[in-house]
Amino acid sequence: MARLEGPYQQIDHRLGRIESQLDQMNGTNSGHFMTAAEPPRATGENEVKARLDRLISKLAEQDLDAILISAPENRRYLSGFTGSAGSLLITRDRSVLATDSRYTEQASHQAPNYEILRIRGGWGWLVELLKEIRPKKLGFESQDLTVASYTSLVNALKEAEAMSYVSLVATSGLVEPLRTIKDQEELALLQKAIDASDAAMKAFCPMIQEGMTEREVAWRMELAMRDFGADSISFETIVAAGPNGAMAHHRPGDRQILRGEPVVIDMGARVGGYCSDITRTVVVGEADEMFRKIYDIVLSAQLTAIYTVQPGMTGEDCDNLSRAIITEAGYGDNFGHSLGHGVGLAVHESPRVGPKAPDELKPGMVFTVEPGIYITGWGGVRIEDIVILDQGGATPLSKAPK
């Protein structure tokens, strides 16, 4: 295995753990799996209050009197409400959840920290609230609110002559950074989602046979994840056989799997709103020398990053840990995507882990580590696990055989 040079030499001694794991994994399908558990409970009032308190502190920092939350993941994170429609209006001393008649009963149970407001559509409800609250600066989520919705909001405020006392302030990334550090409830839900995809991967991979189509394997994997406790899938399952594996996000088709060729399987489960994301690359029958060579490089690159990343590094630093291994092996140009990404209520969220990613990696962050090598005409190998970072380094939460 290649050794690291430069600023990471001080952690080189930890690579012994990687070599040990490589020896244990070579030629084996052993692994430890947790079983899927009972459905998750609703987000607790204490967790929601703590999240609201952190957001309110940020409102003060941004000199905002109130904020309109419209992004679905942020709405759920800040309220516990799981419905598909609704908005939050949050001030320093008031929290309102506005939704239509389909969800008011549900909201009253799931969001006890909030005033529940039944609405019919449009912005009339917000205008009336603003008349009561009289904020000077109202923030809105510019990354979520469409131009059409923004225009209709401005028109509603003008018609009510509310623009005379309130100004709209575009915000971006105000709530998302709060979601990067996972609390215990979030970690429990994440682990259940990870366990479901782990168990599905373990159960069905040995059943993949020559002649099965990519589409069939994808469907069977999705069924297996549900059987092991998933509420749903977290994204469209990727199954890429043979040369199709050179496309990192290939959509499964009717191509049949052939003996001896690499098959990339990338899938995820969702439990209680939280996502898992796992990738394994398998072979039906005997793997040839080319596959073993590429697979060993990718696995070495992945384990290097997992067992040498430390708090305080940036996403770019972590990416470089894996990229250095692949580049030194001569395949740097065949690893085009980032090493990883945060996972939580969204399958792709902060922190970013890739080239030019300045995000500081902190204890409590959960992210993927997924290096890959993609070769036109041959296929690809990608191995992905979710890890959690603590003061001592990263710990894999995924435990499917690899």
C-alpha positions in Angstrom: 0.0 0.0 0.0 1.2 3.5 -0.8 2.3 5.7 2.1 1.3 9.3 2.5 3.7 12.2 2.3 3.7 15.8 3.4 1.3 17.1 6.1 -0.2 13.7 6.8 2.9 11.8 7.8 2.0 12.1 11.5 -0.9 9.8 11.0 0.9 7.3 8.8 1.2 4.8 11.7 -2.6 4.4 11.6 -2.3 2.8 8.2 -1.4 -0.5 9.9 -5.0 -0.9 10.8 -5.9 -0.5 7.1 -3.5 -3.3 6.1 -4.9 -5.5 8.7 -8.5 -5.0 7.5 -7.4 -5.6 3.9 -6.0 -8.9 4.9 -9.2 -9.8 6.7 -11.4 -8.7 3.8 -9.5 -10.4 1.0 -11.6 -13.2 -0.3 -14.2 -13.2 2.5 -17.8 -12.2 2.8 -18.0 -12.0 6.6 -19.5 -9.1 8.3 -21.5 -8.0 11.3 -25.1 -6.7 10.9 -27.6 -5.1 13.2 -31.2 -6.0 12.6 -33.9 -3.5 11.7 -35.8 -2.2 14.7 -39.3 -0.9 15.5 -40.5 2.3 13.7 -38.9 5.5 15.0 -40.8 7.8 17.4 -41.7 11.4 16.6 -39.0 14.0 17.1 -39.0 14.9 20.8 -40.0 18.4 22.1 -36.6 18.8 23.7 -34.7 18.1 20.5 -36.9 20.6 18.6 -36.5 23.3 21.2 -32.7 22.9 21.1 -32.7 23.2 17.3 -35.0 26.3 17.5 -32.7 27.9 20.1 -29.7 27.5 17.8 -31.6 29.0 14.9 -32.8 31.9 16.9 -29.2 32.6 17.9 -28.3 32.7 14.2 -31.2 35.1 13.5 -29.7 37.5 16.0 -26.3 37.1 14.3 -27.8 37.9 10.9 -29.8 40.8 12.3 -33.1 39.2 11.3 -36.3 39.6 13.2 -38.0 36.5 11.7 -37.5 33.8 9.1 -39.7 32.0 6.7 -38.8 28.3 6.4 -40.0 26.6 3.2 -37.4 23.9 2.4 -38.9 20.5 3.4 -35.9 19.0 5.2 -35.4 22.2 7.2 -39.1 22.4 8.0 -38.9 18.8 9.3 -35.7 19.3 11.2 -36.9 22.4 13.0 -40.5 21.2 13.8 -40.7 17.4 13.7 -43.6 17.8 11.2 -43.4 15.1 8.4 -46.2 16.3 6.1 -45.4 17.3 2.5 -46.9 20.8 2.6 -46.4 23.7 5.0 -44.2 26.6 6.1 -42.7 27.8 9.3 -42.5 31.4 10.6 -40.0 31.7 13.4 -39.2 34.8 15.4 -37.2 35.2 18.6 -40.4 34.5 20.7 -42.9 32.8 18.4 -43.0 29.7 16.2 -45.8 29.1 13.8 -46.4 26.1 11.5 -48.8 26.9 8.7 -50.3 24.0 6.7 -53.6 23.1 5.0 -56.5 21.0 6.3 -54.9 17.7 5.2 -52.2 18.1 7.8 -53.4 20.2 10.7 -54.3 17.2 12.9 -50.9 15.6 12.1 -49.1 18.8 12.8 -50.7 19.2 16.2 -49.3 15.9 17.2 -45.9 16.1 15.6 -45.1 19.8 16.3 -46.2 20.6 19.9 -43.6 23.4 20.1 -45.5 25.3 17.4 -48.7 27.2 16.9 -50.6 25.4 14.2 -52.3 27.6 11.6 -54.7 26.2 9.1 -54.4 27.9 5.7 -56.0 27.6 2.3 -53.1 28.7 0.1 -51.5 31.9 -0.9 -49.7 34.4 1.3 -52.7 35.9 3.2 -51.8 33.9 6.4 -48.3 35.3 6.4 -49.4 38.9 5.7 -51.8 38.7 8.7 -49.0 37.3 11.0 -46.6 40.0 9.9 -49.2 42.6 10.8 -49.2 41.2 14.3 -45.4 40.7 14.7 -44.2 43.8 12.8 -40.7 42.5 11.9 -38.4 44.9 10.2 -36.4 42.2 8.4 -37.9 38.9 7.3 -35.5 36.3 6.0 -36.5 33.7 3.4 -34.7 30.6 2.0 -33.5 31.8 -1.3 -32.2 28.4 -2.3 -35.8 27.0 -2.0 -38.3 29.7 -2.7 -39.0 29.9 -6.5 -39.0 33.1 -8.4 -42.7 32.7 -9.0 -43.4 32.2 -5.2 -41.1 35.1 -4.3 -42.9 37.4 -6.8 -46.3 36.4 -5.4 -45.1 37.0 -1.9 -43.9 40.5 -2.8 -47.1 41.3 -4.5 -49.1 40.1 -1.5 -47.1 42.3 0.8 -47.5 45.3 -1.5 -51.2 44.9 -1.7 -51.4 44.8 2.1 -49.1 47.8 2.3 -46.8 45.6 4.5 -43.7 46.5 2.6 -43.7 49.8 4.4 -42.5 48.1 7.6 -41.0 44.8 6.5 -38.1 44.1 4.1 -37.4 40.7 2.7 -33.9 39.4 3.1 -32.6 36.5 1.0 -30.7 33.9 3.1 -28.8 30.8 2.1 -27.3 28.1 4.2 -28.8 29.4 7.5 -30.4 26.1 8.7 -28.3 23.6 6.8 -25.1 24.0 8.9 -27.1 23.3 12.0 -28.0 19.9 10.6 -24.3 18.8 10.1 -23.8 17.9 13.8 -26.2 15.0 14.5 -27.9 14.6 17.8 -28.6 11.2 19.4 -32.1 10.9 18.0 -30.8 11.6 14.5 -28.0 9.0 14.9 -30.4 6.4 16.0 -32.6 6.9 12.9 -29.5 7.0 10.6 -28.3 3.7 12.0 -31.7 2.1 11.4 -31.6 3.3 7.7 -28.0 2.0 7.4 -28.9 -1.3 9.0 -31.7 -1.8 6.5 -29.4 -1.2 3.5 -26.6 -3.2 5.0 -28.9 -6.2 5.6 -30.3 -6.0 2.1 -26.8 -5.9 0.6 -25.7 -8.9 2.7 -28.9 -10.9 1.9 -29.2 -10.4 -1.8 -25.6 -10.0 -3.2 -25.0 -13.8 -2.9 -28.2 -14.4 -4.9 -27.1 -12.3 -7.9 -26.7 -14.7 -10.9 -25.5 -14.5 -14.4 -28.3 -13.5 -16.7 -30.1 -11.3 -14.2 -30.7 -7.8 -15.6 -29.6 -4.6 -13.9 -33.2 -3.6 -13.5 -34.1 -6.9 -11.8 -31.2 -6.5 -9.3 -32.2 -3.0 -8.5 -35.8 -3.9 -7.8 -34.9 -6.9 -5.7 -32.5 -4.7 -3.6 -35.3 -2.2 -3.1 -37.7 -4.9 -1.9 -35.0 -6.3 0.4 -34.4 -2.9 2.0 -38.1 -2.6 2.7 -38.2 -6.1 4.2 -35.4 -5.1 6.5 -37.2 -2.1 7.9 -36.9 0.8 5.3 -39.8 3.2 4.9 -38.7 3.9 1.4 -35.6 4.2 -0.7 -33.5 7.3 -0.3 -32.7 7.7 -4.0 -33.0 5.7 -7.2 -30.9 2.5 -7.0 -27.9 2.3 -9.2 -26.9 -1.1 -10.7 -24.2 -0.8 -13.4 -22.9 -4.0 -14.9 -19.7 -4.4 -17.0 -18.9 -1.4 -19.1 -21.9 0.5 -17.7 -19.9 0.7 -14.4 -17.7 3.4 -16.1 -20.7 5.7 -15.6 -20.8 6.7 -12.0 -24.6 7.3 -11.9 -25.8 4.8 -14.5 -29.5 4.1 -14.5 -30.3 0.4 -14.4 -31.5 -1.1 -17.7 -32.1 -4.4 -19.3 -28.5 -5.3 -19.8 -27.8 -8.8 -18.4 -25.0 -9.5 -15.9 -22.2 -11.6 -17.3 -19.9 -13.9 -15.3 -16.6 -12.3 -14.2 -17.5 -8.7 -14.8 -17.8 -5.9 -12.2 -21.3 -4.9 -11.0 -21.5 -1.6 -9.1 -24.5 -1.4 -6.7 -25.3 2.0 -5.1 -28.4 2.2 -3.0 -30.0 3.7 0.1 -32.8 3.3 2.6 -34.9 5.9 4.4 -36.1 5.4 7.9 -37.9 8.1 9.9 -36.9 10.6 7.3 -33.2 9.8 7.5 -31.1 8.4 4.6 -28.5 5.7 4.1 -26.1 5.5 1.2 -24.0 2.5 0.4 -22.0 1.2 -2.6 -20.5 -2.2 -3.2 -18.9 -3.7 -6.3 -19.3 -7.4 -6.8 -18.5 -10.1 -9.4 -20.5 -13.2 -10.3 -18.1 -16.1 -10.4 -14.3 -15.6 -10.2 -12.8 -12.1 -10.3 -10.0 -11.7 -12.8 -6.6 -10.0 -12.2 -7.8 -6.7 -13.5 -10.8 -6.6 -11.1 -8.6 -7.5 -8.1 -6.1 -4.9 -8.9 -8.6 -2.1 -9.3 -10.6 -3.2 -6.3 -7.6 -3.3 -4.0 -6.6 0.2 -5.0 -10.1 1.6 -4.3 -10.4 -0.3 -1.1 -7.0 0.9 0.1 -8.0 4.5 -0.8 -11.2 4.2 1.1 -9.7 2.7 4.2 -6.9 5.2 4.2 -9.4 8.1 4.4 -11.6 6.4 7.0 -8.7 5.6 9.3 -6.6 8.8 8.9 -9.2 11.6 8.7 -9.2 13.8 11.8 -11.3 16.6 13.2 -10.1 20.0 12.0 -9.3 18.7 8.5 -11.3 20.2 5.7 -13.3 18.3 3.2 -10.5 18.8 0.7 -8.0 17.4 3.1 -10.1 14.2 3.6 -10.6 13.9 -0.2 -6.8 14.1 -0.7 -6.2 11.2 1.6 -8.0 8.9 -0.8 -7.1 10.7 -4.0 -3.3 10.4 -3.3 -3.6 6.6 -3.2 -5.5 6.4 -6.5 -3.3 9.0 -8.2 -0.1 7.2 -7.1 -1.4 4.0 -8.5 -1.8 5.7 -11.9 -5.6 6.1 -11.9 -6.0 9.7 -10.8 -7.8 10.7 -14.0 -10.2 7.9 -13.5 -11.5 9.3 -10.2 -13.5 12.3 -11.2 -16.1 12.8 -8.4 -15.7 14.0 -4.8 -14.9 11.5 -2.1 -18.1 12.0 -0.2 -20.9 14.1 1.2 -22.9 14.6 4.4 -26.0 12.4 4.9 -29.1 13.0 7.0 -32.6 14.1 6.2 -31.2 14.6 2.6 -29.0 12.0 1.0 -26.6 14.7 -0.1 -26.1 17.5 2.4 -23.2 19.3 4.3 -20.4 18.8 4.9 -18.9 18.6 1.4 -15.9 16.2 1.1 -14.1 16.8 -2.1 -11.6 19.0 -4.0 -11.9 22.6 -3.1 -14.3 21.8 -0.2 -13.4 24.2 2.6 -15.9 22.7 5.1 -14.2 22.0 8.4 -14.9 18.4 9.6 -16.1 18.4 13.2 -17.0 15.7 15.8 -20.6 14.6 15.3 -20.6 15.0 11.5 -21.7 12.1 9.4 -20.5 11.7 5.8 -19.8 9.1 3.1 -16.4 7.9 2.0 -16.7 6.6 -1.6 -13.7 6.6 -3.8 -14.0 5.0 -7.3 -12.1 4.2 -10.4 -14.0 4.2 -13.8 -12.5 2.8 -17.0 -14.3 3.3 -20.3 -15.0 -0.1 -22.0 -14.3 -2.1 -18.9 -16.4 -0.8 -16.0 -15.9 0.6 -12.6 -15.3 0.0 -8.9 -16.7 2.1 -6.2 -16.9 1.3 -2.4 -18.9 3.5 -0.1 -19.6 3.6 3.6 -21.1 6.1 6.0 -18.8 7.2 8.8 -19.2 9.4 11.9 -16.4 11.6 13.0 -15.4 11.9 16.7 -12.4 13.3 18.6 -10.4 10.2 17.8 -11.2 9.9 14.1 -13.8 8.3 11.9 -15.9 5.2 12.7 -17.8 3.3 10.0 -21.5 3.0 10.6 -22.0 0.8 7.5 -21.0 -2.8 8.1 -21.9 -4.7 4.9 -19.2 -7.1 3.6 -16.8 -5.6 1.1 
